[in-house]
């Protein structure tokens, strides 16, 4: 009976923390092993670009036309399927404000 609570805590700890991390690691390893040139990817640092070439354990990522960066394959965290960066909902969308004609409706200048 005294060992039941520690065993229960270890079981909860395993299913809540260790198992999801193992699953995430397997998914990332699968993505890293199946990338091919021409695919848009995001690195662990947040760099988004297109795979230009794969040379062993290194990949060349084109970040702008004619500009490539060399990364280790393990730095690839995500493949962007639709060709555009993923949008997050925690950042508000902003638009430029034109202050040249700053007149409020209903007032005269």
Secondary structure, DSSP 4 states (H G I P E B T S, - for coil): -HHHHHHHHHHHHIIIIIHHHHHHHHHHHHHHHH--TT-EEEETT--EEEEEEEETTEEEEEEETTEEEEEEGGGEEEE-TTSSPPPPSSSPP------TT---TT---
